[in-house]
Amino acid sequence: MDSLTQIVLGAAVGEVVLGRKVGNKAILYGAIAGTIPDLDIFASYFTDTVSALAIHRGFTHSIIFSLLFAPLFGWLVSRYESYKDFKGWSWLFFWALITHPILDAHTTWGTQLFWPLDLRLAFKTIFVIDPLYTLPFLVFVILAMFQKRTSKKRRLYNGIGLTISTAYLALTFILKDVALTQFEDELLMQNIDYKQIDTRPSPLNTILWNANVETKKAYLLGTYSFFDTKDITFETYPKNHELLGNLIQNEKVKRMISISEGWYTINKIDDKLYFNDLRFGLLSMEPQSQNFVFKYLIDEDDLGNVSFIEQVKTQRDGKQLMLDLWKRVKGN
């Protein structure tokens, strides 16, 4: 999830653990701890694109990281804070650290919660930014901050925020299941033979859902809104995996395919190959658009070294997508 959401979650968890004893300092340190796992984004400045993608939401989002670093952070804080309970601070950091990847596991990218096992947990029930999850949560955390640390209202407000956000998160599983059923029924009606289907919410909401459907030679991309009155239509995108040629044996290419979980297409434009990660969809809702959210140029130098160069996204792309999504959410 986005940084603000993780800050709010960490703050609320910190309040639960130590709010009655240290007041707003529990919220402060909880908020700080809630952002720590995302420091892995700095890996992109020190390594290549493929390695950075593999590292993202890896070790720092694991149970092992929380177990190892919670005592360290707890010890550091207990050294200079007036409240000297090492165990209490360690417990705060553990829960603020571990709830971060648990929440991220509900997004499309998911997390390697069980690192070093090569397993990415991704429920794909909520978009990385969802105002319906974050804003009510934020309001109740702020309300709690303005109450005395021993106040019953403080615990009540924080508890309401946690309850509403958790209930909404649970609701997203039901919404995903309903959307999946609609996609499956439509595929059956259209007599489409497919291998697998993957669903996820569209940006900023859980009303409009996207589906990737794998067939033998192509992927079908479709959308469904709970306000739809017409049948679901699917856009066909050829896999074009054969365009990789001998590159399919390259280790970085293999790693990129693994990262995308096999949901990718290849395009050849002006004799250049592009790798499109289908898991995050398109930046445009125009028919047959090739403007994927994550699109990489596959660059091979004279020595045969391969690198993936992420294609730049513009503000114009984002604004147009928001306008298109707003129209599509209201139904087809």
TORLOLUM-856096 format. One record per residue (C-alpha): residue in one letter; x, y, z. Coordinates in steps of 0.02 Angstrom, whole numbers, padded with zeros to 5 digits, always signed. Layout:
BEGIN
AXYZ ...
REM end
This chain:
BEGIN
M+00000+00000+00000 D+00049+00183-00014 S+00156+00267+00118 L+00013+00365+00198 T-00089+00207+00224 Q+00058+00116+00302 I+00093+00265+00416 V-00088+00265+00476 L-00089+00077+00504 G+00077+00083+00597 A+00015+00228+00704 A-00145+00136+00750 V-00049-00023+00794 G+00075+00078+00898 E-00070+00154+00993 V-00142-00018+01031 V+00024-00080+01100 L+00089+00068+01201 G-00035+00211+01184 R-00096+00201+01363 K+00084+00210+01429 V+00172+00335+01314 G+00029+00426+01227 N+00063+00503+01057 K+00241+00438+01056 A+00167+00266+01024 I+00078+00337+00872 L+00237+00423+00815 Y+00349+00271+00828 G+00215+00160+00756 A+00201+00275+00606 I+00391+00272+00582 A+00397+00083+00596 G+00256+00070+00470 T+00365+00149+00336 I+00527+00055+00370 P+00493-00100+00260 D+00473+00011+00107 L+00654+00070+00119 D+00691-00072-00001 I+00642+00047-00142 F+00816+00122-00129 A+00883-00039-00205 S+00835+00033-00375 Y+00976+00161-00356 F+01109+00029-00329 T+01062-00114-00445 D+00981-00154-00611 T+00793-00150-00644 V+00766-00338-00636 S+00860-00359-00472 A+00770-00210-00395 L+00601-00285-00442 A+00652-00451-00365 I+00708-00365-00204 H+00552-00256-00189 R+00438-00318-00050 G+00562-00456-00014 F+00670-00470+00142 T+00608-00309+00223 H+00429-00371+00204 S+00461-00539+00286 I+00422-00615+00455 I+00609-00640+00480 F+00643-00453+00457 S+00512-00409+00588 L+00582-00537+00711 L+00762-00480+00688 F+00741-00292+00684 A+00599-00262+00808 P+00714-00297+00957 L+00851-00187+00881 F+00735-00039+00856 G+00655-00071+01026 W+00826-00067+01109 L+00877+00094+01020 V+00718+00186+01071 S+00722+00122+01250 R+00899+00193+01266 Y+00847+00375+01249 E+00660+00382+01286 S+00602+00408+01465 Y+00497+00251+01452 K+00632+00117+01466 D+00533-00042+01437 F+00635-00132+01304 K+00504-00269+01287 G+00363-00144+01262 W+00454-00047+01126 S+00508-00208+01040 W+00329-00269+01041 L+00270-00105+00963 F+00399-00115+00824 F+00362-00298+00790 W+00176-00271+00764 A+00200-00110+00664 L+00329-00196+00553 I+00233-00359+00525 T+00064-00279+00487 H+00145-00182+00345 P+00181-00336+00235 I+00019-00420+00289 L-00076-00271+00218 D+00034-00268+00062 A-00007-00451+00034 H-00183-00396-00016 T-00118-00295-00164 T-00073-00352-00339 W+00115-00349-00310 G+00101-00445-00148 T+00244-00481-00027 Q+00374-00614+00009 L+00309-00633+00186 F+00391-00803+00204 W+00561-00751+00134 P+00682-00836+00099 L+00554-00955+00026 D+00521-00912-00157 L+00338-00876-00126 R+00250-00710-00157 L+00086-00690-00064 A-00035-00584-00166 F-00223-00590-00135 K-00256-00449-00261 T-00409-00384-00172 I-00364-00201-00151 F-00271-00071-00254 V-00111+00003-00183 I-00205+00166-00151 D-00385+00153-00091 P-00465+00306-00010 L-00608+00202+00063 Y-00481+00105+00164 T-00365+00247+00213 L-00470+00403+00244 P-00589+00338+00379 F-00440+00254+00462 L-00343+00419+00460 V-00488+00518+00533 F-00505+00404+00684 V-00317+00399+00717 I-00314+00589+00718 L-00464+00593+00836 A-00372+00473+00951 M-00217+00584+00952 F-00314+00728+01030 Q-00374+00626+01178 K-00279+00599+01340 R-00176+00440+01339 T-00283+00363+01479 S-00447+00415+01399 K-00574+00281+01351 K-00620+00386+01200 R-00442+00372+01137 R-00450+00183+01134 L-00627+00190+01063 Y-00580+00301+00916 N-00426+00199+00875 G-00526+00038+00890 I-00661+00103+00773 G-00530+00150+00643 L-00451-00023+00651 T-00620-00108+00645 I-00685-00011+00494 S-00523-00034+00395 T-00513-00219+00434 A-00697-00246+00392 Y-00672-00158+00225 L-00520-00266+00189 A-00625-00421+00224 L-00763-00355+00112 T-00641-00342-00035 F-00626-00532-00036 I-00814-00547-00060 L-00813-00415-00197 K-00670-00504-00285 D-00764-00668-00280 V-00921-00588-00353 A-00820-00508-00493 L-00729-00671-00529 T-00896-00762-00544 Q-00956-00632-00670 F-00799-00653-00776 E-00810-00843-00770 D-00994-00842-00818 E-00959-00727-00964 L-00816-00835-01027 L-00932-00985-01018 M-01070-00894-01114 Q-00946-00843-01250 N-00878-01021-01261 I-00701-00961-01228 D-00580-01100-01183 Y-00451-01033-01062 K-00310-01096-00953 Q-00319-00977-00805 I-00395-00813-00749 D-00325-00677-00637 T-00430-00536-00563 R-00386-00374-00473 P-00470-00208-00429 S-00441-00056-00539 P-00354+00098-00466 L-00429+00186-00314 N-00586+00078-00297 T-00660-00095-00277 I-00811-00066-00390 L-00723-00090-00557 W-00625-00252-00578 N-00500-00308-00710 A-00470-00484-00773 N-00325-00563-00866 V-00373-00724-00952 E-00244-00841-01026 T-00285-00939-01182 K-00167-01046-01288 K-00094-00906-01395 A-00159-00746-01318 Y-00216-00654-01162 L-00390-00581-01147 L-00411-00422-01045 G-00581-00373-00980 T-00665-00257-00854 Y-00822-00274-00749 S-00910-00143-00644 F-01046-00184-00518 F-01150-00052-00609 D-01134-00139-00779 T-01292-00175-00877 K-01212-00251-01033 D-01108-00406-01065 I-00922-00406-01027 T-00810-00386-01178 F-00630-00445-01190 E-00484-00370-01286 T-00363-00496-01362 Y-00175-00474-01343 P-00063-00603-01430 K+00072-00673-01317 N+00209-00656-01449 H+00327-00751-01335 E+00415-00822-01487 L+00483-00648-01525 L+00608-00671-01384 G+00700-00801-01487 N+00862-00854-01403 L+00836-00721-01269 I+00718-00843-01184 Q+00877-00929-01120 N+00947-00770-01043 E+00948-00771-00852 K+00879-00595-00835 V+00738-00633-00956 K+00697-00791-00859 R+00698-00692-00698 M+00583-00559-00771 I+00462-00692-00830 S+00463-00766-00655 I+00431-00594-00577 S+00282-00568-00692 E+00219-00741-00645 G+00208-00780-00831 W+00081-00641-00866 Y+00174-00549-01003 T+00170-00508-01188 I+00309-00457-01307 N+00296-00317-01435 K+00417-00277-01576 I+00418-00093-01624 D+00550-00020-01741 D+00655-00178-01719 K+00652-00156-01530 L+00577-00283-01410 Y+00464-00230-01267 F+00412-00333-01117 N+00238-00294-01050 D+00191-00350-00874 L+00004-00384-00883 R-00025-00396-00696 F-00048-00209-00677 G-00148-00178-00835 L-00149-00028-00951 L-00134+00160-00933 S-00270+00181-01063 M-00442+00107-01088 E-00435+00133-01276 P-00463-00028-01375 Q-00301-00121-01414 S-00195+00004-01320 Q-00014-00049-01294 N+00015+00079-01157 F+00045-00042-01014 V+00077+00019-00837 F+00240-00079-00832 K+00323-00086-01001 Y+00509-00121-01023 L+00626-00104-01169 I+00734-00260-01183 D+00906-00190-01224 E+01048-00304-01280 D+01221-00232-01305 D+01358-00293-01424 L+01426-00411-01290 G+01257-00495-01267 N+01220-00413-01100 V+01033-00390-01074 S+00948-00253-00974 F+00768-00200-00949 I+00729-00014-00961 E+00563+00040-00888 Q+00468+00156-01004 V+00426+00326-00933 K+00247+00362-00882 T+00183+00541-00896 Q+00059+00642-00793 R-00048+00651-00948 D-00061+00462-00949 G-00118+00463-00768 K-00246+00600-00790 Q-00323+00517-00943 L-00332+00351-00851 M-00423+00432-00705 L-00551+00509-00822 D-00576+00344-00914 L-00592+00248-00751 W-00722+00368-00682 K-00829+00342-00836 R-00806+00154-00834 V-00843+00134-00648 K-01019+00201-00680 G-01057+00054-00795 N-01044+00003-00978 
REM end
